[in-house]
Amino acid sequence: MLVGIRDGKFFLGAFHCMDKQGNIILQDAVEYRSTRRSSTSPMEQRCLGLILIPSSCRSSCHVGCSIEEQLSLLKL
């Protein structure tokens, strides 16, 4: 599952669960963020493990994409 949040970061991980409020928990999550404001800058990644993403922060959510599709979505 690939989840985007409002500040421009993306989290890629295995879906674990979702609660009544719509918060998502990802396992083995990796955070991707741009190192600079320009769109051509490389993405920095950081391994996080188990994380909770509040529904109020979520801007996008993609499920069932191939790895190539997920990586292409990170470039948007």
PyMOL Python script that loads the backbone (N, CA, C, O; Angstrom):
from pymol import cmd

cmd.read_pdbstr("""\
ATOM      1  N   MET A   1       0.848  -1.163   0.000  1.00  0.00           N
ATOM      2  CA  MET A   1       0.000   0.000   0.000  1.00  0.00           C
ATOM      3  C   MET A   1       0.896   1.229   0.000  1.00  0.00           C
ATOM      4  O   MET A   1       1.897   1.278   0.714  1.00  0.00           O
ATOM      5  N   LEU A   2       0.534   2.211  -0.797  1.00  0.00           N
ATOM      6  CA  LEU A   2       1.247   3.484  -0.869  1.00  0.00           C
ATOM      7  C   LEU A   2       0.311   4.572  -0.366  1.00  0.00           C
ATOM      8  O   LEU A   2      -0.774   4.759  -0.917  1.00  0.00           O
ATOM      9  N   VAL A   3       0.722   5.298   0.687  1.00  0.00           N
ATOM     10  CA  VAL A   3      -0.109   6.335   1.297  1.00  0.00           C
ATOM     11  C   VAL A   3       0.642   7.665   1.246  1.00  0.00           C
ATOM     12  O   VAL A   3       1.787   7.760   1.688  1.00  0.00           O
ATOM     13  N   GLY A   4      -0.015   8.688   0.703  1.00  0.00           N
ATOM     14  CA  GLY A   4       0.556  10.024   0.677  1.00  0.00           C
ATOM     15  C   GLY A   4      -0.063  10.877   1.773  1.00  0.00           C
ATOM     16  O   GLY A   4      -1.247  10.743   2.084  1.00  0.00           O
ATOM     17  N   ILE A   5       0.745  11.754   2.353  1.00  0.00           N
ATOM     18  CA  ILE A   5       0.215  12.668   3.360  1.00  0.00           C
ATOM     19  C   ILE A   5       0.365  14.103   2.884  1.00  0.00           C
ATOM     20  O   ILE A   5       1.081  14.372   1.920  1.00  0.00           O
ATOM     21  N   ARG A   6      -0.305  15.018   3.558  1.00  0.00           N
ATOM     22  CA  ARG A   6      -0.446  16.398   3.103  1.00  0.00           C
ATOM     23  C   ARG A   6       0.866  17.169   2.958  1.00  0.00           C
ATOM     24  O   ARG A   6       0.931  18.110   2.168  1.00  0.00           O
ATOM     25  N   ASP A   7       1.911  16.796   3.699  1.00  0.00           N
ATOM     26  CA  ASP A   7       3.162  17.545   3.592  1.00  0.00           C
ATOM     27  C   ASP A   7       4.062  17.044   2.463  1.00  0.00           C
ATOM     28  O   ASP A   7       5.207  17.483   2.348  1.00  0.00           O
ATOM     29  N   GLY A   8       3.559  16.131   1.631  1.00  0.00           N
ATOM     30  CA  GLY A   8       4.299  15.677   0.465  1.00  0.00           C
ATOM     31  C   GLY A   8       5.060  14.377   0.651  1.00  0.00           C
ATOM     32  O   GLY A   8       5.672  13.888  -0.299  1.00  0.00           O
ATOM     33  N   LYS A   9       5.041  13.810   1.831  1.00  0.00           N
ATOM     34  CA  LYS A   9       5.717  12.538   2.072  1.00  0.00           C
ATOM     35  C   LYS A   9       4.825  11.385   1.635  1.00  0.00           C
ATOM     36  O   LYS A   9       3.602  11.515   1.581  1.00  0.00           O
ATOM     37  N   PHE A  10       5.458  10.244   1.321  1.00  0.00           N
ATOM     38  CA  PHE A  10       4.760   9.016   0.977  1.00  0.00           C
ATOM     39  C   PHE A  10       5.276   7.900   1.858  1.00  0.00           C
ATOM     40  O   PHE A  10       6.450   7.879   2.226  1.00  0.00           O
ATOM     41  N   PHE A  11       4.398   6.974   2.196  1.00  0.00           N
ATOM     42  CA  PHE A  11       4.765   5.801   2.981  1.00  0.00           C
ATOM     43  C   PHE A  11       4.362   4.562   2.199  1.00  0.00           C
ATOM     44  O   PHE A  11       3.220   4.437   1.757  1.00  0.00           O
ATOM     45  N   LEU A  12       5.302   3.658   2.034  1.00  0.00           N
ATOM     46  CA  LEU A  12       5.078   2.414   1.312  1.00  0.00           C
ATOM     47  C   LEU A  12       5.251   1.275   2.306  1.00  0.00           C
ATOM     48  O   LEU A  12       6.300   1.151   2.938  1.00  0.00           O
ATOM     49  N   GLY A  13       4.219   0.439   2.446  1.00  0.00           N
ATOM     50  CA  GLY A  13       4.302  -0.665   3.401  1.00  0.00           C
ATOM     51  C   GLY A  13       3.160  -1.640   3.220  1.00  0.00           C
ATOM     52  O   GLY A  13       2.282  -1.447   2.380  1.00  0.00           O
ATOM     53  N   ALA A  14       3.188  -2.682   4.016  1.00  0.00           N
ATOM     54  CA  ALA A  14       2.135  -3.699   3.988  1.00  0.00           C
ATOM     55  C   ALA A  14       0.981  -3.243   4.875  1.00  0.00           C
ATOM     56  O   ALA A  14       1.190  -2.882   6.033  1.00  0.00           O
ATOM     57  N   PHE A  15      -0.234  -3.258   4.333  1.00  0.00           N
ATOM     58  CA  PHE A  15      -1.412  -2.874   5.097  1.00  0.00           C
ATOM     59  C   PHE A  15      -1.594  -3.840   6.256  1.00  0.00           C
ATOM     60  O   PHE A  15      -1.588  -5.057   6.070  1.00  0.00           O
ATOM     61  N   HIS A  16      -1.759  -3.282   7.470  1.00  0.00           N
ATOM     62  CA  HIS A  16      -1.987  -4.112   8.651  1.00  0.00           C
ATOM     63  C   HIS A  16      -3.452  -4.017   9.085  1.00  0.00           C
ATOM     64  O   HIS A  16      -4.118  -5.038   9.254  1.00  0.00           O
ATOM     65  N   CYS A  17      -3.952  -2.788   9.266  1.00  0.00           N
ATOM     66  CA  CYS A  17      -5.356  -2.621   9.639  1.00  0.00           C
ATOM     67  C   CYS A  17      -5.766  -1.155   9.516  1.00  0.00           C
ATOM     68  O   CYS A  17      -4.944  -0.261   9.318  1.00  0.00           O
ATOM     69  N   MET A  18      -7.090  -0.953   9.643  1.00  0.00           N
ATOM     70  CA  MET A  18      -7.681   0.388   9.649  1.00  0.00           C
ATOM     71  C   MET A  18      -8.707   0.408  10.777  1.00  0.00           C
ATOM     72  O   MET A  18      -9.479  -0.538  10.928  1.00  0.00           O
ATOM     73  N   ASP A  19      -8.719   1.490  11.576  1.00  0.00           N
ATOM     74  CA  ASP A  19      -9.679   1.568  12.676  1.00  0.00           C
ATOM     75  C   ASP A  19     -10.951   2.303  12.253  1.00  0.00           C
ATOM     76  O   ASP A  19     -11.078   2.709  11.098  1.00  0.00           O
ATOM     77  N   LYS A  20     -11.888   2.473  13.179  1.00  0.00           N
ATOM     78  CA  LYS A  20     -13.173   3.117  12.882  1.00  0.00           C
ATOM     79  C   LYS A  20     -13.015   4.547  12.392  1.00  0.00           C
ATOM     80  O   LYS A  20     -13.830   5.027  11.604  1.00  0.00           O
ATOM     81  N   GLN A  21     -11.975   5.229  12.850  1.00  0.00           N
ATOM     82  CA  GLN A  21     -11.751   6.624  12.459  1.00  0.00           C
ATOM     83  C   GLN A  21     -11.046   6.757  11.108  1.00  0.00           C
ATOM     84  O   GLN A  21     -10.900   7.869  10.599  1.00  0.00           O
ATOM     85  N   GLY A  22     -10.615   5.658  10.529  1.00  0.00           N
ATOM     86  CA  GLY A  22      -9.956   5.682   9.223  1.00  0.00           C
ATOM     87  C   GLY A  22      -8.446   5.794   9.300  1.00  0.00           C
ATOM     88  O   GLY A  22      -7.795   5.985   8.273  1.00  0.00           O
ATOM     89  N   ASN A  23      -7.870   5.679  10.494  1.00  0.00           N
ATOM     90  CA  ASN A  23      -6.417   5.678  10.636  1.00  0.00           C
ATOM     91  C   ASN A  23      -5.878   4.360  10.089  1.00  0.00           C
ATOM     92  O   ASN A  23      -6.472   3.304  10.303  1.00  0.00           O
ATOM     93  N   ILE A  24      -4.756   4.425   9.386  1.00  0.00           N
ATOM     94  CA  ILE A  24      -4.169   3.242   8.758  1.00  0.00           C
ATOM     95  C   ILE A  24      -2.880   2.874   9.468  1.00  0.00           C
ATOM     96  O   ILE A  24      -2.071   3.740   9.799  1.00  0.00           O
ATOM     97  N   ILE A  25      -2.695   1.569   9.700  1.00  0.00           N
ATOM     98  CA  ILE A  25      -1.428   1.067  10.239  1.00  0.00           C
ATOM     99  C   ILE A  25      -0.741   0.264   9.144  1.00  0.00           C
ATOM    100  O   ILE A  25      -1.324  -0.652   8.566  1.00  0.00           O
ATOM    101  N   LEU A  26       0.516   0.626   8.868  1.00  0.00           N
ATOM    102  CA  LEU A  26       1.340  -0.076   7.882  1.00  0.00           C
ATOM    103  C   LEU A  26       2.479  -0.798   8.583  1.00  0.00           C
ATOM    104  O   LEU A  26       3.066  -0.277   9.531  1.00  0.00           O
ATOM    105  N   GLN A  27       2.786  -2.001   8.110  1.00  0.00           N
ATOM    106  CA  GLN A  27       3.929  -2.764   8.593  1.00  0.00           C
ATOM    107  C   GLN A  27       5.093  -2.587   7.633  1.00  0.00           C
ATOM    108  O   GLN A  27       4.883  -2.356   6.442  1.00  0.00           O
ATOM    109  N   ASP A  28       6.309  -2.691   8.132  1.00  0.00           N
ATOM    110  CA  ASP A  28       7.520  -2.618   7.306  1.00  0.00           C
ATOM    111  C   ASP A  28       7.493  -1.384   6.404  1.00  0.00           C
ATOM    112  O   ASP A  28       7.844  -1.461   5.226  1.00  0.00           O
ATOM    113  N   ALA A  29       7.081  -0.265   6.954  1.00  0.00           N
ATOM    114  CA  ALA A  29       6.903   0.960   6.173  1.00  0.00           C
ATOM    115  C   ALA A  29       8.236   1.645   5.873  1.00  0.00           C
ATOM    116  O   ALA A  29       9.173   1.623   6.671  1.00  0.00           O
ATOM    117  N   VAL A  30       8.276   2.248   4.697  1.00  0.00           N
ATOM    118  CA  VAL A  30       9.409   3.064   4.273  1.00  0.00           C
ATOM    119  C   VAL A  30       8.861   4.441   3.942  1.00  0.00           C
ATOM    120  O   VAL A  30       7.871   4.563   3.221  1.00  0.00           O
ATOM    121  N   GLU A  31       9.503   5.477   4.467  1.00  0.00           N
ATOM    122  CA  GLU A  31       9.098   6.858   4.198  1.00  0.00           C
ATOM    123  C   GLU A  31       9.902   7.381   3.019  1.00  0.00           C
ATOM    124  O   GLU A  31      11.118   7.202   2.966  1.00  0.00           O
ATOM    125  N   TYR A  32       9.227   8.028   2.075  1.00  0.00           N
ATOM    126  CA  TYR A  32       9.873   8.677   0.936  1.00  0.00           C
ATOM    127  C   TYR A  32       9.540  10.154   1.007  1.00  0.00           C
ATOM    128  O   TYR A  32       8.377  10.535   1.141  1.00  0.00           O
ATOM    129  N   ARG A  33      10.575  10.986   0.915  1.00  0.00           N
ATOM    130  CA  ARG A  33      10.346  12.433   0.902  1.00  0.00           C
ATOM    131  C   ARG A  33      11.359  13.097   0.005  1.00  0.00           C
ATOM    132  O   ARG A  33      12.472  12.603  -0.169  1.00  0.00           O
ATOM    133  N   SER A  34      10.973  14.205  -0.555  1.00  0.00           N
ATOM    134  CA  SER A  34      11.850  14.965  -1.433  1.00  0.00           C
ATOM    135  C   SER A  34      12.868  15.714  -0.579  1.00  0.00           C
ATOM    136  O   SER A  34      12.521  16.289   0.453  1.00  0.00           O
ATOM    137  N   THR A  35      14.115  15.704  -1.011  1.00  0.00           N
ATOM    138  CA  THR A  35      15.158  16.396  -0.259  1.00  0.00           C
ATOM    139  C   THR A  35      15.125  17.898  -0.511  1.00  0.00           C
ATOM    140  O   THR A  35      15.639  18.679   0.290  1.00  0.00           O
ATOM    141  N   ARG A  36      14.524  18.299  -1.622  1.00  0.00           N
ATOM    142  CA  ARG A  36      14.397  19.718  -1.955  1.00  0.00           C
ATOM    143  C   ARG A  36      13.007  19.990  -2.492  1.00  0.00           C
ATOM    144  O   ARG A  36      12.245  19.064  -2.769  1.00  0.00           O
ATOM    145  N   ARG A  37      12.682  21.257  -2.637  1.00  0.00           N
ATOM    146  CA  ARG A  37      11.355  21.651  -3.137  1.00  0.00           C
ATOM    147  C   ARG A  37      11.179  21.383  -4.631  1.00  0.00           C
ATOM    148  O   ARG A  37      10.044  21.233  -5.084  1.00  0.00           O
ATOM    149  N   SER A  38      12.271  21.316  -5.422  1.00  0.00           N
ATOM    150  CA  SER A  38      12.129  21.131  -6.861  1.00  0.00           C
ATOM    151  C   SER A  38      11.663  19.711  -7.170  1.00  0.00           C
ATOM    152  O   SER A  38      11.990  18.767  -6.451  1.00  0.00           O
ATOM    153  N   SER A  39      10.902  19.575  -8.240  1.00  0.00           N
ATOM    154  CA  SER A  39      10.323  18.273  -8.587  1.00  0.00           C
ATOM    155  C   SER A  39      11.366  17.303  -9.127  1.00  0.00           C
ATOM    156  O   SER A  39      11.112  16.099  -9.167  1.00  0.00           O
ATOM    157  N   THR A  40      12.544  17.796  -9.548  1.00  0.00           N
ATOM    158  CA  THR A  40      13.563  16.922 -10.120  1.00  0.00           C
ATOM    159  C   THR A  40      14.526  16.379  -9.069  1.00  0.00           C
ATOM    160  O   THR A  40      15.393  15.567  -9.392  1.00  0.00           O
ATOM    161  N   SER A  41      14.390  16.806  -7.839  1.00  0.00           N
ATOM    162  CA  SER A  41      15.307  16.328  -6.797  1.00  0.00           C
ATOM    163  C   SER A  41      15.003  14.875  -6.443  1.00  0.00           C
ATOM    164  O   SER A  41      13.853  14.444  -6.531  1.00  0.00           O
ATOM    165  N   PRO A  42      16.034  14.111  -6.039  1.00  0.00           N
ATOM    166  CA  PRO A  42      15.809  12.702  -5.700  1.00  0.00           C
ATOM    167  C   PRO A  42      15.013  12.548  -4.408  1.00  0.00           C
ATOM    168  O   PRO A  42      15.000  13.434  -3.554  1.00  0.00           O
ATOM    169  N   MET A  43      14.353  11.402  -4.292  1.00  0.00           N
ATOM    170  CA  MET A  43      13.590  11.102  -3.090  1.00  0.00           C
ATOM    171  C   MET A  43      14.523  10.468  -2.059  1.00  0.00           C
ATOM    172  O   MET A  43      15.329   9.598  -2.386  1.00  0.00           O
ATOM    173  N   GLU A  44      14.402  10.909  -0.831  1.00  0.00           N
ATOM    174  CA  GLU A  44      15.153  10.326   0.276  1.00  0.00           C
ATOM    175  C   GLU A  44      14.261   9.285   0.927  1.00  0.00           C
ATOM    176  O   GLU A  44      13.055   9.498   1.052  1.00  0.00           O
ATOM    177  N   GLN A  45      14.829   8.167   1.342  1.00  0.00           N
ATOM    178  CA  GLN A  45      14.013   7.135   1.969  1.00  0.00           C
ATOM    179  C   GLN A  45      14.553   6.782   3.344  1.00  0.00           C
ATOM    180  O   GLN A  45      15.748   6.899   3.614  1.00  0.00           O
ATOM    181  N   ARG A  46      13.632   6.344   4.215  1.00  0.00           N
ATOM    182  CA  ARG A  46      13.973   5.982   5.592  1.00  0.00           C
ATOM    183  C   ARG A  46      13.069   4.836   6.012  1.00  0.00           C
ATOM    184  O   ARG A  46      11.850   4.916   5.859  1.00  0.00           O
ATOM    185  N   CYS A  47      13.660   3.763   6.542  1.00  0.00           N
ATOM    186  CA  CYS A  47      12.886   2.612   7.021  1.00  0.00           C
ATOM    187  C   CYS A  47      12.303   2.931   8.390  1.00  0.00           C
ATOM    188  O   CYS A  47      13.021   3.389   9.279  1.00  0.00           O
ATOM    189  N   LEU A  48      10.993   2.691   8.568  1.00  0.00           N
ATOM    190  CA  LEU A  48      10.314   3.041   9.806  1.00  0.00           C
ATOM    191  C   LEU A  48       9.763   1.844  10.560  1.00  0.00           C
ATOM    192  O   LEU A  48       9.724   1.873  11.791  1.00  0.00           O
ATOM    193  N   GLY A  49       9.341   0.803   9.880  1.00  0.00           N
ATOM    194  CA  GLY A  49       8.730  -0.342  10.560  1.00  0.00           C
ATOM    195  C   GLY A  49       7.219  -0.191  10.636  1.00  0.00           C
ATOM    196  O   GLY A  49       6.564   0.031   9.618  1.00  0.00           O
ATOM    197  N   LEU A  50       6.658  -0.311  11.842  1.00  0.00           N
ATOM    198  CA  LEU A  50       5.210  -0.230  12.065  1.00  0.00           C
ATOM    199  C   LEU A  50       4.821   1.219  12.344  1.00  0.00           C
ATOM    200  O   LEU A  50       5.332   1.826  13.284  1.00  0.00           O
ATOM    201  N   ILE A  51       3.917   1.779  11.529  1.00  0.00           N
ATOM    202  CA  ILE A  51       3.510   3.181  11.710  1.00  0.00           C
ATOM    203  C   ILE A  51       1.997   3.325  11.629  1.00  0.00           C
ATOM    204  O   ILE A  51       1.311   2.508  11.015  1.00  0.00           O
ATOM    205  N   LEU A  52       1.494   4.374  12.257  1.00  0.00           N
ATOM    206  CA  LEU A  52       0.085   4.747  12.180  1.00  0.00           C
ATOM    207  C   LEU A  52      -0.006   6.058  11.418  1.00  0.00           C
ATOM    208  O   LEU A  52       0.685   7.023  11.745  1.00  0.00           O
ATOM    209  N   ILE A  53      -0.862   6.090  10.397  1.00  0.00           N
ATOM    210  CA  ILE A  53      -1.087   7.313   9.611  1.00  0.00           C
ATOM    211  C   ILE A  53      -2.489   7.804   9.911  1.00  0.00           C
ATOM    212  O   ILE A  53      -3.463   7.150   9.539  1.00  0.00           O
ATOM    213  N   PRO A  54      -2.612   8.953  10.584  1.00  0.00           N
ATOM    214  CA  PRO A  54      -3.937   9.479  10.910  1.00  0.00           C
ATOM    215  C   PRO A  54      -4.718   9.832   9.649  1.00  0.00           C
ATOM    216  O   PRO A  54      -4.141  10.304   8.669  1.00  0.00           O
ATOM    217  N   SER A  55      -6.013   9.605   9.673  1.00  0.00           N
ATOM    218  CA  SER A  55      -6.852   9.898   8.506  1.00  0.00           C
ATOM    219  C   SER A  55      -6.841  11.385   8.170  1.00  0.00           C
ATOM    220  O   SER A  55      -6.999  11.753   7.006  1.00  0.00           O
ATOM    221  N   SER A  56      -6.657  12.240   9.166  1.00  0.00           N
ATOM    222  CA  SER A  56      -6.649  13.686   8.926  1.00  0.00           C
ATOM    223  C   SER A  56      -5.428  14.139   8.130  1.00  0.00           C
ATOM    224  O   SER A  56      -5.450  15.213   7.531  1.00  0.00           O
ATOM    225  N   CYS A  57      -4.364  13.336   8.115  1.00  0.00           N
ATOM    226  CA  CYS A  57      -3.133  13.680   7.395  1.00  0.00           C
ATOM    227  C   CYS A  57      -3.077  13.092   5.994  1.00  0.00           C
ATOM    228  O   CYS A  57      -2.296  13.553   5.160  1.00  0.00           O
ATOM    229  N   ARG A  58      -3.888  12.088   5.726  1.00  0.00           N
ATOM    230  CA  ARG A  58      -3.808  11.331   4.477  1.00  0.00           C
ATOM    231  C   ARG A  58      -4.335  12.146   3.298  1.00  0.00           C
ATOM    232  O   ARG A  58      -5.410  12.741   3.374  1.00  0.00           O
ATOM    233  N   SER A  59      -3.562  12.166   2.200  1.00  0.00           N
ATOM    234  CA  SER A  59      -4.019  12.852   0.990  1.00  0.00           C
ATOM    235  C   SER A  59      -4.276  11.891  -0.161  1.00  0.00           C
ATOM    236  O   SER A  59      -5.057  12.208  -1.058  1.00  0.00           O
ATOM    237  N   SER A  60      -3.634  10.717  -0.157  1.00  0.00           N
ATOM    238  CA  SER A  60      -3.863   9.725  -1.205  1.00  0.00           C
ATOM    239  C   SER A  60      -3.574   8.335  -0.666  1.00  0.00           C
ATOM    240  O   SER A  60      -2.865   8.165   0.326  1.00  0.00           O
ATOM    241  N   CYS A  61      -4.142   7.343  -1.347  1.00  0.00           N
ATOM    242  CA  CYS A  61      -3.969   5.964  -0.916  1.00  0.00           C
ATOM    243  C   CYS A  61      -4.100   5.071  -2.148  1.00  0.00           C
ATOM    244  O   CYS A  61      -5.105   5.129  -2.857  1.00  0.00           O
ATOM    245  N   HIS A  62      -3.085   4.249  -2.402  1.00  0.00           N
ATOM    246  CA  HIS A  62      -3.099   3.352  -3.556  1.00  0.00           C
ATOM    247  C   HIS A  62      -2.853   1.934  -3.072  1.00  0.00           C
ATOM    248  O   HIS A  62      -1.920   1.673  -2.312  1.00  0.00           O
ATOM    249  N   VAL A  63      -3.708   1.020  -3.525  1.00  0.00           N
ATOM    250  CA  VAL A  63      -3.631  -0.376  -3.090  1.00  0.00           C
ATOM    251  C   VAL A  63      -3.531  -1.269  -4.311  1.00  0.00           C
ATOM    252  O   VAL A  63      -4.164  -1.015  -5.336  1.00  0.00           O
ATOM    253  N   GLY A  64      -2.733  -2.312  -4.193  1.00  0.00           N
ATOM    254  CA  GLY A  64      -2.672  -3.322  -5.242  1.00  0.00           C
ATOM    255  C   GLY A  64      -1.882  -2.919  -6.465  1.00  0.00           C
ATOM    256  O   GLY A  64      -2.075  -3.505  -7.530  1.00  0.00           O
ATOM    257  N   CYS A  65      -1.004  -1.948  -6.358  1.00  0.00           N
ATOM    258  CA  CYS A  65      -0.158  -1.542  -7.472  1.00  0.00           C
ATOM    259  C   CYS A  65       1.087  -2.421  -7.510  1.00  0.00           C
ATOM    260  O   CYS A  65       1.517  -2.949  -6.485  1.00  0.00           O
ATOM    261  N   SER A  66       1.659  -2.570  -8.697  1.00  0.00           N
ATOM    262  CA  SER A  66       2.942  -3.257  -8.792  1.00  0.00           C
ATOM    263  C   SER A  66       4.031  -2.324  -8.246  1.00  0.00           C
ATOM    264  O   SER A  66       3.796  -1.129  -8.069  1.00  0.00           O
ATOM    265  N   ILE A  67       5.198  -2.866  -7.986  1.00  0.00           N
ATOM    266  CA  ILE A  67       6.306  -2.053  -7.472  1.00  0.00           C
ATOM    267  C   ILE A  67       6.645  -0.934  -8.452  1.00  0.00           C
ATOM    268  O   ILE A  67       6.913   0.191  -8.028  1.00  0.00           O
ATOM    269  N   GLU A  68       6.640  -1.222  -9.758  1.00  0.00           N
ATOM    270  CA  GLU A  68       6.944  -0.200 -10.759  1.00  0.00           C
ATOM    271  C   GLU A  68       5.914   0.932 -10.724  1.00  0.00           C
ATOM    272  O   GLU A  68       6.276   2.105 -10.818  1.00  0.00           O
ATOM    273  N   GLU A  69       4.614   0.577 -10.588  1.00  0.00           N
ATOM    274  CA  GLU A  69       3.573   1.591 -10.507  1.00  0.00           C
ATOM    275  C   GLU A  69       3.726   2.432  -9.249  1.00  0.00           C
ATOM    276  O   GLU A  69       3.551   3.650  -9.297  1.00  0.00           O
ATOM    277  N   GLN A  70       4.051   1.799  -8.118  1.00  0.00           N
ATOM    278  CA  GLN A  70       4.229   2.513  -6.869  1.00  0.00           C
ATOM    279  C   GLN A  70       5.384   3.496  -6.959  1.00  0.00           C
ATOM    280  O   GLN A  70       5.273   4.626  -6.482  1.00  0.00           O
ATOM    281  N   LEU A  71       6.496   3.080  -7.566  1.00  0.00           N
ATOM    282  CA  LEU A  71       7.648   3.965  -7.705  1.00  0.00           C
ATOM    283  C   LEU A  71       7.353   5.106  -8.675  1.00  0.00           C
ATOM    284  O   LEU A  71       7.850   6.215  -8.479  1.00  0.00           O
ATOM    285  N   SER A  72       6.556   4.859  -9.715  1.00  0.00           N
ATOM    286  CA  SER A  72       6.201   5.938 -10.633  1.00  0.00           C
ATOM    287  C   SER A  72       5.284   6.953  -9.945  1.00  0.00           C
ATOM    288  O   SER A  72       5.351   8.142 -10.255  1.00  0.00           O
ATOM    289  N   LEU A  73       4.424   6.505  -9.014  1.00  0.00           N
ATOM    290  CA  LEU A  73       3.569   7.419  -8.274  1.00  0.00           C
ATOM    291  C   LEU A  73       4.391   8.312  -7.353  1.00  0.00           C
ATOM    292  O   LEU A  73       3.997   9.447  -7.083  1.00  0.00           O
ATOM    293  N   LEU A  74       5.518   7.820  -6.870  1.00  0.00           N
ATOM    294  CA  LEU A  74       6.391   8.633  -6.013  1.00  0.00           C
ATOM    295  C   LEU A  74       6.985   9.814  -6.766  1.00  0.00           C
ATOM    296  O   LEU A  74       7.330  10.829  -6.161  1.00  0.00           O
ATOM    297  N   LYS A  75       7.106   9.684  -8.092  1.00  0.00           N
ATOM    298  CA  LYS A  75       7.707  10.745  -8.898  1.00  0.00           C
ATOM    299  C   LYS A  75       6.741  11.889  -9.175  1.00  0.00           C
ATOM    300  O   LYS A  75       7.162  12.945  -9.647  1.00  0.00           O
ATOM    301  N   LEU A  76       5.456  11.702  -8.892  1.00  0.00           N
ATOM    302  CA  LEU A  76       4.447  12.744  -9.154  1.00  0.00           C
ATOM    303  C   LEU A  76       4.632  13.944  -8.274  1.00  0.00           C
ATOM    304  O   LEU A  76       3.867  14.904  -8.371  1.00  0.00           O
TER     305      LEU A  76
END
""", "prot")
cmd.dss("prot")
cmd.show_as("cartoon", "prot")
cmd.util.cbc("prot")
cmd.orient("prot")
